[in-house]
Amino acid sequence: MTTTLLDAQAGDRLPEIDFGRISRATLALYAGASGDHNAIHIDSDFARKAGVDDVFAQGMLSMGVLARVVTS
């Protein structure tokens, strides 16, 4: 396994990280903190009417969680 980014080689594997589930409370709190109040992230009925199964995380929230991969 690579110990630092400088040692990384093509084909190296990253360590596994369990992100857990992003709760609806987290989505609501993130909407307030970020100013991203798009209903598709917090309103299940709106999300279904838009053609998706349920709400989903804001893009920047997802990227923040994924940033743990490169900072761990």
Secondary structure, DSSP 8 states (H G I E B T S, - for coil): --SSGGG--TT------------HHHHHHHHHHH----GGGT-HHHHHHTTSSS----HHHHHHHHTHHHH-
